[in-house]
Amino acid sequence: MKRYKMTINGQHYETHVVEYSKLNARIIVNDVEYSVEFDHEEPAPKQQQIVLVNNTIPAAPEIKQATDDGREVKAPIPGTIASIMVKEGDIVSTGDILFTLEAMKMESEIAAPIDGTVEKIFVKDKASVQEGDVLLKLVR
């Protein structure tokens, strides 16, 4: 994930984006993990609320049971496929990184939600995707 060095009001911070979605993010600031929830009020976004969290586990991307006993891995947010880490026929385990998705100048890793074999990849490197687009199909 992306790392940033920031200076705010003369204070220096090292940050690391652990997980990012359109509703929230998990970031580490000077070795302390925070959960950030984004407000979506119009017309201007409000200041984000930061809450300290302890030992949270990243959420797997949403999956949907397909009609033929496969699993579809979908884009959790709109963005661009920065890299594809697997190829059709690869055997993957839960948590293995399948894709890196770039959105709003940050990268998010999309992990395998289940153990299985990559049956079909529906996107190409550098492709633009929308939230909910099917990226890949896994079979057990």
Residue pairs with C-beta under 8 A, 6 or more apart in sequence:
1 16
1 17
1 18
1 19
1 106
1 107
1 108
1 109
2 16
2 17
2 105
2 106
2 107
3 14
3 15
3 16
3 17
4 14
4 15
4 16
4 17
5 12
5 13
5 14
5 15
6 12
6 13
6 14
6 15
7 13
13 29
13 30
14 29
14 30
15 27
15 28
15 29
15 30
16 27
16 28
17 25
17 26
17 27
17 106
17 107
18 25
18 26
18 27
18 28
18 33
18 58
19 25
19 26
19 58
19 59
19 108
20 26
20 77
20 103
20 104
20 106
20 108
21 76
21 77
21 108
22 38
22 77
22 131
23 37
23 38
23 40
24 35
24 36
24 37
24 38
25 35
25 36
25 38
26 33
26 34
26 35
26 36
26 53
26 56
26 58
27 33
27 34
27 36
28 34
32 52
33 52
33 53
33 54
33 56
34 50
34 51
34 52
34 53
35 50
35 51
35 52
35 53
35 56
36 48
36 49
36 50
36 51
37 48
37 49
37 51
38 45
38 48
39 45
39 46
39 47
39 48
39 49
58 111
60 94
60 111
60 113
61 73
61 74
61 75
61 76
61 110
61 111
61 113
62 74
62 76
62 132
63 71
63 72
63 73
63 74
63 113
63 114
64 71
64 72
64 74
65 71
66 72
66 137
69 139
69 140
70 119
70 137
70 138
70 139
71 113
71 114
71 116
71 137
71 138
71 139
71 140
72 134
72 136
72 137
72 138
73 98
73 110
73 112
73 113
73 134
73 135
73 136
73 137
73 138
74 131
74 132
74 133
74 134
74 135
75 101
75 110
75 129
75 130
75 131
75 132
75 133
75 135
76 101
76 108
76 110
76 131
77 101
77 103
77 108
77 131
78 103
78 128
78 129
78 130
78 131
79 101
79 102
79 103
79 104
79 108
79 128
79 129
80 101
80 102
80 103
80 126
80 127
80 128
80 129
81 99
81 100
81 101
81 102
81 123
81 124
81 125
81 126
81 127
81 129
81 135
82 99
82 100
82 101
82 102
82 107
82 125
82 126
83 99
83 100
83 125
84 98
84 99
84 121
84 123
84 124
84 125
85 96
85 97
85 98
85 99
85 100
86 92
86 96
86 98
86 118
86 121
86 136
87 118
87 121
88 118
88 119
88 120
88 121
89 117
89 118
90 117
90 118
91 116
91 117
91 118
92 98
92 112
92 115
92 116
92 117
92 118
92 138
93 112
93 115
94 111
94 112
94 113
94 114
94 115
95 111
95 112
96 111
96 112
97 109
97 110
97 111
97 112
98 110
98 111
98 112
98 118
98 135
98 136
99 109
99 110
99 123
99 135
99 136
100 107
100 108
100 109
100 110
101 107
101 108
101 109
101 110
101 129
102 108
110 135
112 138
113 138
114 138
114 140
115 140
116 138
116 139
116 140
117 138
117 139
117 140
118 136
118 137
118 138
119 137
119 138
119 139
120 136
120 137
121 135
121 136
122 133
122 134
122 135
122 136
122 137
123 129
123 133
123 135
123 136
129 135
